[in-house]
Amino acid sequence: MLFTSYGYIFLFIPVTFVGYFGLNYLKLTRLAKVWLGLTSLFFYGYWNPDYLLLLMGSIVFNYLSAIMISYHRGRGATSHQTASLLFSVTANLGLLGYFKYYDFFVSSINTAFASDMELLHIVLPLGISFFTFTQIAFLVDTSRGRASEYSFDNYMLFVTFFPHLLAGPIIHHKEMMPQFDRLRNKFINHKHISKGIYLFFIGLAKKLVIADSIAVWANAGFDSGESLSFIQAWETSLAFSFQLYFDFSGYTDMALGVAMVFNIILPQNFNSPYKAADIQDFWRRWHMTLSRFLRDYVYIPLGGNRVGEAGVMANLVLTFVIGGLWHGAGWTFILWGLMHGVALVIHRIWKISGMEMNRYLGVFVTFMFVNAAWVLFRAPTFDTAIQVYSSMLGLNGFSAGVAMPMGYLKTALINILSPMNMISVTMKFIWIPFCIYSWIPICMAVVFLMPNSTQMISKFNPGRRQLVFIGAVMAFLLLRLSTISEFIYYQF
């Protein structure tokens, strides 16, 4: 079920809300959590009920694995505890590898050895990377004595709680589950509801108004990479950089906002990453819970900072190669991760040398690198990426123009203004040039000059006029829900 659908906003959330707080009001607190877990399963299975079996199988397996790990830990059987952990983590990675990477590895072998192994063309289950990593983190935390859960109802809710299920944040058990047991959180909190709705519609605006609008340029550019001029290539790369920014931050706002309505505060996952003054700062701001996962469960187990400078640099590169592979089954994603790993190594050398850079220059350099790296992230093939990079370097000419055929312009116009057809007729001749020449500067102004969602929600205390304005904005956004719009990170 999409966050940007009428059914989700006007049916699923209200029914889930009434059932959850109604059961809590009747002091049926355990049943309330079961209700929330079951509705979360419905939310997941709405797309494809067949994959509910996969999700439930993963939950049952990891729940039993966690109990076994806790049992061995309690008895001091370190070797059995380690063996149980390794087996369960390997099983999780095997499941993820089968669904996400099987065809990638087979096609790579076919290319390398001119073989003809059959591809399975497996449809990737939504959210498999997120619920797998969430459970791996729980198993490791259990083995370290930092987490435990003996109630299957609680564990199922921990994994499936619908705001974070499909695209994060990647949470720790201790961050979320104790909140469900706090007495004050079992009752409706009007302050949390108002803040949550406000945050949700901030995210909805980012997604529908900005990300989906500018996506038209990104899609058009990458679909015609070989014919791009210098200006068109930069329009294409910047369009995708801002599309991804507002798409992912919009999802994060919506997820945190809905969770807040249920009195659950999920961890911050996005903190103005394009304002980062260096690449290390960028990864402290972008997909913050994934960065934390890679640090705690990949980088530190590899040795972290305890293995000498050469080892530290190798660990950084390997961690981000793994991070790139996590994002997608393709060599472009691996190279994207490698680019970021090498950039972190260069940054570390820069810091060790004692050199400094003006903050504004640092923000510019970091953004330019991240923007260039996103080309690999978005390009369907190496050839497309090379074509876009060549055009960005001016190797295909410097002619002006916008990388968008008229068909894409028509799609953009329909997506932006539908279903307000009467308004679209009167605004058509104004909106097209406005889109062409103004969207990227507008995105830059919003990203670099305006406060982020966390800052906005911390100051949220609207008066009557503000509420009227917010209501008008919400009404406009709800009219836009007629277009089907999936989030980019659903595919990971």
C-alpha positions, 0 to 999 in steps of 0.5 A: 500500500502506497503512502501516497494513496487515498486508501492509506490516508483515509482508510488504513490509518484511521481504521488502524488508529481507532482499533489500536487506541480503542483496544488500549482504552479498554485496557486490552493492551496486548491485543492492541499490539497484536492489532497493530502487528496484524494491520502492518502485515495487511499493509505489507501484503496489500501489494503481493499477499504471496510475500507475506509467507516470506516475511512471516517465515523470516520473523518466525526464524529470527524470533526462534534464533534470538531465543536460542542465542539468549539461551546459550548466552544465559548458560555461558555457552559462548561457542554455541552462542556464536555458532547460533548467531553465525548460522542465523545471520548467514541464513538471513543473508542467504535469503536476501542474496537469493531474492536480490542478488541471484540473477546479478551473480549469474549474469556476471558469471555468464559474462565473465565465462561466456556461459549460459546459466538460466536467470530466474527473473525473481521479483524483489519483495518490497522492503526485504533489505530493511526487514532483513537488516533490522533483524540482523541488528537485533540478533547481534544485539541479542548476542551482545546482551543489548536486546531481548524479546520473549514475546512473539507478539512484540517481536512481530510488531517490532519488525513489521510496524508499518511506517518503517517496514518498507524503507526504514529507518532501520531501527534498534529494538530498544529504540521503539519497543519500550515506547509501546509499554509506556502508559502515557503512550497508550492514550491519544496525544493530540500534540503528537497527532497534530505534529505527526500530521504536519510532518506527514504533509511536509513529506507528502509535499516533498514527494508529490510537488518536488520529487515527482515533478523534477523526476521527469527531467531525470528520467528523460535525461537518462533515457537519452544519455548518448544525445545529451549536451553539456547543459542537458547532462548537468540538468539531468544529474542535478534533477536526479540528485534533487529527485532522490533527496526530496523523494527519500526525505519525503518518505522519511518525514511521512514515516516519522509523522505517521509513527508519531500519530501512534505516539512512537518516535522513530530515529531521525534518518535525514538531516540536510545531507547536502549541507554537509561540508565533507563526505564524512559529514554527508554520511552522518546526515544521509540515511543515518540509520543505514550509516549507523548499521554499516558502522556498528555491524560491518566497519567495527567488526572488520576492525574499525579504527583499531587496525592501523591507518592502512587497515582503517582505509581498507575497512572504509572502502570495503564497508562502502562497497558492501553499502553500495551492494546493499543498495542494488544488485549491479556493478554500478552500485558497487562502483558507486559504493567504491567511489564513496569509500575512496572519497572517505579515504581521501578525506581521512588523509586530508584530515591527518595532513592537517589541511583545512577548507573553507566551509562553503567551499567544502559544501560545494565540493562535497555536493559536486562529488555526491551529484557526480556519484549519483549518476552511477546510482541512477544509470541502468548500465555502465554505458549510460553512466559513461555517456552522461559523464562524457556529456557533463565534461563537455565531450558531446557539445555545449548547446543549451536546451532542456533534456526533455522531449515534448512527451515528457513535458506533457507527462510532467504537466499532467502529473503536476496539475491532475486532476485539476484539468480546468486549471491545467488549461489556463496554466499550461503556457505558464507552467511549462517554461516555469518548470524548465527554467526554475525547478533546479534553482527552487530545489537549491533554495529549499535545500540550502536556505530553508530549515529542514523538517526536524527544525520545522517540527520543533517550532511547530505551534500554529495559530489559526491563520497558519492552520488555514494555510496548512489546510489549504496546502493539504487540500491541494496535495490530496488532489494530487493523490490520483497519480501513482507514485512509488518511492525510490527506496522501495526497490532496495 
